Amino acid sequence: MESALLRDPESIREFFFNFGKLCKNPIDINYFLCADTVRAFYKNGRMVGGYIINARGPLRYYQMMPESVRTRPDVQRYLARGNASEITCFWLIRHALTAHERNRIYLFSAVDALRSGKRWIFGGSVSPKAARTQKRVMPHVIYRGPWDFEGSPAQAQIYCSNWWELLGLITVAYSWTTVTDAMRGCGQALRRGRRRYAGALREAIAVRLSVRRTPSWHVYTQE
């Protein structure tokens, strides 16, 4: 799997098209064209995932929150003085990627967010599974509920962390997932080995039984 930072409009439009096929959030193409960082991932020449890192206001997740939430003091504290960036428009084609490759995309997104130099890093998702993964490194949930567009699911969430939390947590999370992926791979290899051994054992037993069933009289000839 390879990654690339997209800068030319044609590549960004391809990213926009692929994101739109998987995610139904209404986002203007200009957001993609003007974002600070657009990174895509490729496998066998096919775009299989990517994300945007953006610190240019207004932030997308800020706009997705209802007005009553935007004006809350805690939300204003996170967004004060333009000291926030967001990991957004995150997408991937799960069946085309291994667990390790998916984890690498999450790792890349955290590293690119840290490069923004902002104190607060925002994330969000309408998918409970994606939110659960991202909240391992962005634990401060600031909003739960539908986003500000028609048809938004009620379980959508927006969360954040400061930069040093993100740095520490992504290190721990990625190390752990790397270890568990390795253990899972070893377990699969052991299971495959057991299946091969069991198959060979069954075959050997079947051969021995067939030998025992063979009448002995035809083996000898009388001279």
N, C-alpha and C positions, 0 to 999 in steps of 0.2 A: 504493500500500500504506500502510495506517495501523496504528498500534499503540496499545495501551491497557493500563494497569495494572489488573488485575482485583482487586476488593475484595469484591464481593458474592458470597455462596455460590453463587448460581445460575450466574454467569459462570464461577466457578472449577470448578464441576462440569462445565460444557460443555468447559472446557479439559481436565479429567481424562478425560472420555469420548473426546475427540479424540486425546489422547496414548495412551490405552489401545488405540485401534484400530491404531496404528502400532508401538507398543513393547510388548513382552510382559513387561517387568519387573514383578514384583508389588509395587505401592506402595499403601499405605493412603491413602484419600481425605483423612484428617486431615493427612497431610504437606502436601498441596496447600493445605488450608484454613488451616494455621498457618504457612506459609512467609512469609519477609520480603517477597519480591517475586514476583508472578506476572504476567508480561507476555505478551500475545497479539498476534498480527498478523492483520490483516484485509485481504482483497482482494475488492472487489465484494460487501461484506457477509458474506463467508465467512471463518471462522477458518482460516488456512492455516499457522500456525506459532506457536511460543512457547517459553518456558523459565521456569525458576524460579531465583531467587537466594536462597540461604538460609544464614544464619549461626547458626541456633539448633541447639544440640546435641540429640542426637547427629547428626552429619552423615551424610547418606545414604551417601556414598562410603566413609566410615569403617566403616559397618556392612556394606558390601558386601565388604570385604576379609576374608580368613580371619584368625582369631585370631592365628596365628603372624606375620602381617604387621603387624597393628595394634600389637603390642608392640615392634616394631623401633624402635631409637633414632631413626633418621632420620624415620620416620613420626610418632613422638611429638613430634619437634622441630617438624614442620610444624603439628601440631595443639595444641601446648602453649598454655595460658593463653587458650583460646577465641579465638585470633587468626587464624581461617580462615573463609572462606565458600566456597560451592560454586555452580557453574553446572550445573544438573541438569534433568532432564526436558525436555531440548532436543529439539524435534521440528519438522519442516516438511514440507509437501507439495511435493516438488521440481517436479513437472510443472506446478504452478500458479504457480510463481515464476520470474522471470528470474535469471540468475547474479548480477546486481547486487543484486536484492532479497534473495537468500539471503545475500550478503555483508553487507548492511545488518543482517540479523538477528544474525549473528555479532558485528558491531560493537556493536550495542545491548547484547548480553549482556555484553560486556567492560566497557562503560561502566557498566552497572548493577552489575556485580561490584565495580568500583572504588568506587562510591558506598557500598558496604557498610562501607568504612573498615577492612577487615581486611588484615593483612599478606600472608597467603597465600590464593590463589584456586585452588580445586580444580575439575577437570573429569574427565569419564570417558565412555566409550562402549563398547558392544558391537559397534559398526560400525567396521571398519577405515578406511573412507572418512571418516566423521565424526571419528574420532580423529586421522587425518592432518591434517585441517583445523584442529582445535582445538590440536594440538600445535605448530602454527606460533607460537602465542602462549603456550602452557603447556608448555614443553619438558622439564620434569623428570618423567620417568616413575617412579612409585614402586611400581607394581604392574602386572604382566601375568599374566593367567590368568583362570579362571572366577570370576565373582562368587558371592556367597554366597546363591544361590537355585537351585532345581532347574531344569535346562534352560539354564543360562547358557552361552553359547558360550565356547570356550577362548581366543579371541583378544581378549577384553575387556581394557580398559586403564583405569588411573586415573593422572592426571598433575596437575601444578600449576605455578604460578609465583608469585613475589612481586609485589607491586602495581606496583613500578616497572618490572619486566621486562614485565609485561602492558601497561602504558601505552606503553612504547617499541615493543614488538613489534606491538601492534595498530595503531599508527600506521603503521608500515612496511608491514605486511601489507595493511591496507585501502587505502593509497595504491597499492601495487603491483597489487592486484586491480582497483582502479578504472581504472588505466592499461591493464592487459591487457584488461579488459572493453571499454574504448573502442577499443583496437586491434582486438579481435575484431569489434566492431561495424563498424569501418571496413573490415576485410577482407571481411566479409559483404556490405557495400554495394558494394565493388569487384567482388566475384564476381557479384553481381546485375547490376551495370552491364556486365560483360564478357559475361554471358549475353544481356542485352538487345541489346548491340551485335552479338554473333555471330548472333543471330536476325535482326536487321535486315539484316545483311550477307548472310546466306543468302537472305533474301527478295529483296533487290536483285539478287543474282546470278541467282536463278531467273527474275525478271522479265526481265533482260537476255537470258538464254538463250532464253526463250520468244519474245522479239521477234526474235532472230536466226533461230529456226526457222520463223517465219511466212513463207510464200511471198510474194515481192514482186509477183507478177503480178496479184493481186487488188486491189492498191492503186490501179492505174491503170485508167481506162476510156477507150475509144476513142471520139472524137467524130466 
